[in-house]
Amino acid sequence: MSEFLNYPGESSNDDLQPEGKAAAHTRRAFLFKVAVGLNALVGAVLAVPLIGYLLGPVTKRGSDVGSWISIGAVSDFPVGETRLVDFKSPVASFGDGETAKVACWVRRVSAQQFQVFAINCAHLGCPVRWFSESKLFLCPCHGGAYYEDGSRASGPPERGLFEYKYKIAGNSLVIHSGDMPTLATQASCKEKPLVQIEPATGETRSTTWEG
């Protein structure tokens, strides 16, 4: 039995002269090395995103968390209007693509006063939409509604929209991003008492309901 398998139409190694055997061995060794190299290259390409995902939290710079970033010029936001703005999260990692973009609602109250709301409903996090005609933020998922100042109007949410901290730097509106505004960070939630709906039977409650 010959030491190597033969290609179709190729002479048996036993039929080759010593010089031919050496050439055949060299060709097979070269092809083997090329195959190993291609496999290693493919493996490296596939491993880069995985390694980045695993090492992302370790290599993330502490200064990135809670960074102040500009979301546009002050002149981009007319007084009395609310506009949707997208910005790139400072904690985004390589390969995040479109998921690195974060949206927020910017309301300009006066020349120097703004409100920057997280787009997520305070109930279960669905993105809320702004309706200028009714001056309300509405959640399409469960019917949550908020007034233009972000305070709760009706629906399942028990609090208002979460707000980003902001400041004006020159002609830029800068927000404290990186850490999503929640109750654990800094939120502006105007407390309003919940309205208890009485039963339709017409019965009168004997005790005062407390939220």
Secondary structure, 3 states (H helix, E strand, C coil): CCCCCCCCCCCCHHHCCHHHHHHHHHHHHHHHHHHHHHHHHHHHHHHHHHHHHHHHHHHCCHHHCCCEEEEEEHHHCCCCCEEEEEEECCCCCCCCHHHHEEEEEEEECCCCCEEEEECECCCCCCECEEECCCCEEECCCCCCEEECCCCEEECCCCCCCCEECEEEECCEEEEECCCCCCCCCCCCCCCCCCCCCCCCCCCCCCCCCCC
